[in-house]
Amino acid sequence: MVKIGNIELPEFPLLLAPMEDVSDPPFRAVCKQNGADLMYTEFISSEGLIRNAAKSLQKLDIFDFERPIGVQIFGSDIDSMRESAIISTSVNPDLIDINYGCPVKNVACKGAGAALLRDIPKMVLMTSEIVKSTHLPVTVKTRLGWDESTKNVEDVAERLQDVGIEAISIHGRTRKQMYKGDADWTLIAEIKNNPRIKIPVFGNGDISSPEKAVEYKNRYGVDGIMIGRAAIGHPWIFNEIKHFMKTGEHLAPPGIKERVDVTREHLEMSIKWKGMNLGIAEMKRHYANYFKGLPFFKDFRTKLVMSDNIDEIRAVLIAIEQEYSNTELV
Ligand SMILES: Cc1cc2nc3c(=O)[nH]c(=O)nc-3n(C[C@H](O)[C@H](O)[C@H](O)COP(=O)(O)O)c2cc1C
């Protein structure tokens, strides 16, 4: 069993990665139902939180069925980060996660996210202040380093453990790589094998199939795996990996009924949480993912993304299920 503070996770937990504009409560709901063991909110701006920005506060919405759930915060100012950890703690998540990995310009170039990898003393102080500000376990998500010549995550892991973090997730790329090239997990394995490191180490980057999950588990010895992009349009990946790890066999791929059911669930939860108009609008980017690979799907997709009427959309989903009920899906 893997423990983060008092949170008990299964022996080899599968985590849903925090993803901006993706891992909101509706998406988390379908991932949870399909086997995600630990999930995080999208990253939330500490500056937004301390200024009561509606968009940031909405991201603090968490539901009991999601537990255990972590709130992820980012920022460059230590006082704002401490304060936002206190605000986040008040909504009673299971843990607080700090983002030290975001590579995008408007975050990293403002001194937040991966930028802290270039100022380790500040990162350590920030982390220590956050740990002191909350009774919840604090975890960190980061990258290998800023660039190829400064892969300092091992030092980072030791120093952040020393100031009290209770788990670390590492994306096997540098900031400079953004999402290019292949994720390299060798350094993640070194940290896991470092006798100084006692906290759980989760590997992240490019896990896209049950085979790869098993291969990376065995090769790199991590305590669990965090999955991001592969869950988009395919939340079944968590149970698929678990089943393959347990039995060595593949679960049958989701049929059209499962695909429509998950889409419907995601849509209905979107509407419930975001309201009718926004719920319908923001769901539009998910349809192509859920129905990837279906032959001659274009007309259905057009209908789904053109319509703003929930009854019409529900009817299209029923029609899709009927149309493809005899199609073999792989
Ligand atoms: C659309 C998108 C949004 C992301 N937003 C966040 C975020 O809010 N916080 C974070 O720590 N990482 C974020 N990431 C990075 C992912 O959590 C993850 O580290 C990365 O996608 C690599 O994992 P994967 O190969 O399994 O997708 C995001 C990635 C994507 C693709």
The ligand as an SDF file (V2000), in Angstrom:
LIG
                    3D

 31 33  0  0  0  0  0  0  0  0999 V2000
   -3.9190   20.1380  -21.6930 C   0  0  0  0  0  0  0  0  0  0  0  0
   -2.9080   19.9640  -20.5960 C   0  0  0  0  0  0  0  0  0  0  0  0
   -3.0210   20.7280  -19.4490 C   0  0  0  0  0  0  0  0  0  0  0  0
   -2.0910   20.5660  -18.4080 C   0  0  0  0  0  0  0  0  0  0  0  0
   -2.2590   21.2790  -17.2510 N   0  0  0  0  0  0  0  0  0  0  0  0
   -1.4600   21.0000  -16.1770 C   0  0  0  0  0  0  0  0  0  0  0  0
   -1.7260   21.5700  -14.8940 C   0  0  0  0  0  0  0  0  0  0  0  0
   -2.6880   22.3260  -14.7080 O   0  0  0  0  0  0  0  0  0  0  0  0
   -0.8790   21.2560  -13.8810 N   0  0  0  0  0  0  0  0  0  0  0  0
    0.1890   20.4050  -14.0410 C   0  0  0  0  0  0  0  0  0  0  0  0
    0.9060   20.1300  -13.0780 O   0  0  0  0  0  0  0  0  0  0  0  0
    0.4390   19.8460  -15.2360 N   0  0  0  0  0  0  0  0  0  0  0  0
   -0.3600   20.0980  -16.2800 C   0  0  0  0  0  0  0  0  0  0  0  0
   -0.1540   19.4450  -17.4740 N   0  0  0  0  0  0  0  0  0  0  0  0
    0.9110   18.4240  -17.5580 C   0  0  0  0  0  0  0  0  0  0  0  0
    0.3540   17.0390  -17.2140 C   0  0  0  0  0  0  0  0  0  0  0  0
   -0.0980   17.0090  -15.8760 O   0  0  0  0  0  0  0  0  0  0  0  0
    1.4080   15.9480  -17.4340 C   0  0  0  0  0  0  0  0  0  0  0  0
    2.5170   16.2160  -16.6210 O   0  0  0  0  0  0  0  0  0  0  0  0
    1.8670   15.8570  -18.8740 C   0  0  0  0  0  0  0  0  0  0  0  0
    0.7710   15.9100  -19.7680 O   0  0  0  0  0  0  0  0  0  0  0  0
    2.6710   14.5750  -19.1230 C   0  0  0  0  0  0  0  0  0  0  0  0
    1.9030   13.4350  -18.8310 O   0  0  0  0  0  0  0  0  0  0  0  0
    1.1840   12.5630  -20.0050 P   0  0  0  0  0  0  0  0  0  0  0  0
    2.2580   12.1840  -20.9850 O   0  0  0  0  0  0  0  0  0  0  0  0
    0.6080   11.3710  -19.2730 O   0  0  0  0  0  0  0  0  0  0  0  0
    0.1560   13.4460  -20.6210 O   0  0  0  0  0  0  0  0  0  0  0  0
   -1.0330   19.6190  -18.5380 C   0  0  0  0  0  0  0  0  0  0  0  0
   -0.9320   18.8740  -19.7110 C   0  0  0  0  0  0  0  0  0  0  0  0
   -1.8550   19.0230  -20.7210 C   0  0  0  0  0  0  0  0  0  0  0  0
   -1.7170   18.1800  -21.9680 C   0  0  0  0  0  0  0  0  0  0  0  0
  1  2  1  0
  2  3  1  0
  2 30  2  0
  3  4  2  0
  4  5  1  0
  4 28  1  0
  5  6  2  0
  6  7  1  0
  6 13  1  0
  7  8  2  0
  7  9  1  0
  9 10  1  0
 10 11  2  0
 10 12  1  0
 12 13  2  0
 13 14  1  0
 14 15  1  0
 14 28  1  0
 15 16  1  0
 16 17  1  0
 16 18  1  0
 18 19  1  0
 18 20  1  0
 20 21  1  0
 20 22  1  0
 22 23  1  0
 23 24  1  0
 24 25  2  0
 24 26  1  0
 24 27  1  0
 28 29  2  0
 29 30  1  0
 30 31  1  0
M  END
$$$$
